[in-house]
Amino acid sequence: MRNGSDYLASLKDSRRIYVDGAPVEDVAHHPAFAPIANTIAGLLDLAADPASELTRTDPDTGATVNRLFTTPRSREDLTAFREAATTWARHTHGWVGRSPDHVGAFFAAFAAHPEAFHDGARDFAANVTAYQKRIVAEDLYLSYAIIPPQVSRATTAHAWDGELIQVGVAEERADGIVVRGAQMLATGGAVADEIFVSCIKPLSPEDSDFALSFAVPVGAEGLKLYCRRPYAPAASSPYDYPLTTRFDETDALLVFDDVFIPWERVFVYRDVAGLRRQFFDTGAHVLGNWQAQIRFAVKLQFLAGLARKVAAVNGVDTFPGVVEKLGELASLASLVESAVLAGEYTAAPDGQGLWRPGARAVYGAMGLQAELYPRVLAILRDLVGGGVLQVPSSVADMTNPQERADIDRYVHSPNAPAEERVKLFKLAWDAVGSEFAGRHHQYELFYAGAPFVVKGYAFRNYGFEGPLAEVDAFLSSYDLETASA
């Protein structure tokens, strides 16, 4: 298995990453990307450690591999997947939303359903299974870009002014296709090995040029990544910004300037229906989003612990009003934890032997994610109050002898000296108020799309047939005659 050093060395390639109007020469050592690259390297080191129990024997090759990249074929496999995903999530405390196990889970499900990649005219089934074997064998870290640029939300790509704004087919060749255009939003793309490019937004029959799925190396010729403002370089120190300096995933717009994609890397081609099949018929969407809810549960647990610590340091953790807020926070976190476990409890194998988590539980939690997270932040904000503003500007104030005496005297708590109190409230600010925190707020709000999209998943997977039948049966148990008798 690949370790962290192997991964960091692999980032030295021809990838073109742009920040502040200039290309990044060395991603692994650039201040914007080194922190998250080192965090991903830590995940790979953890997976490669036999003591972590993240490995399994590949039934096809006999090799020791990362179980998070393999297809769960039994209830025991699914439980082991949850435990492994939880281990990785705890390593980042849930703050890395697109860790390698996320897209890895999608491909594990894709490979279990190769028939979904055969549209009658072209058969890409072998491509999918071969590529998933590569992910397993090479420990590949994939990001994905599956949303069109926000040129217009009223129309789809075929109606936009300009040729191939959304990534689409510019040329078909005997050995592959040439693609041109853009796609978003490749979280972690700058430090990934490869990127899965597709479209989860529903397209019309006129959009066949854009109905694609393929995998592309980040260093492919003609591919450019334009990153949003990285937050890590502006963070003064890990003491001041403990989350920003470790977990800032960079989101990027992908621009394809006539990028060649060999046929063996193509999974869906000019097939609008095929885009939906790959995500939903294969079980990829529910498995990948179960992983995401495992990560989200860990993040909420971390925030609950942070809130409890703040209350204790402030000496208010026994006040009835504070206990009520902490109880609400515990309830919110428990809802997501329970949904994760319910998804596992109600899991069942599909026709191809993939064990799918129960969709009702998974999408039920997802449907409330955009409401749960802001409420959790609101409770934490309430508990920290002005404490996150009454902190020194940077670690330099803490190390300046002339200032330190005042800080020690005026910025402390009965059970926490100034250094520990400031450290705690700096962490709280990085969770609720920094640019990093703002990005995470937005990320969790729109993690799975607009609210009507996410709640639509919950609606379609709840199983209203049973409750409706129960209501109908009850209604049929009485009528006007029985009421007047």
Secondary structure, DSSP 4 states (H G I P E B T S, - for coil): ---HHHHHHHT-SS-EEEETTEE-S-GGGSTTTHHHHHHHHHHHHHHH-GGG--EEE-TTT--EEEGGGS---SHHHHHHHHHHHHHHHHHHTT--TT-HHHHHHHHHHHHH-GGGGB-SS-B-HHHHHHHHHHHHHHT--EEEE-B--SS-SSS-GGGSSSS-SBSEEEEEETTEEEEEEEEB--TTGGG-SEEEE---S---GGGGGG-EEEEEETT-TTEEEEE---SGGG---TTT-TTHHHH-PPPEEEEEEEEEEEGGGEEEES-HHHHHIIIIISSHHHHHHHHHHHHHHHHHHHHHHHHHHHHHHTT-TTSHHHHHHHHHHHHHHHHHHHHHHHHHHT-EE-TTS-EEPPHHHHHHHHHHHHHHHHHHHHHHHHHHGGGGTSS-SSHHHHH-HHHHHHHHHHS-BTTB-HHHHHHHHHHHHHHHTSHHHHHHHHHHHTTTSSHHHHHHHHHHHH-THHHHHHHHHHHTT--HHHHH-
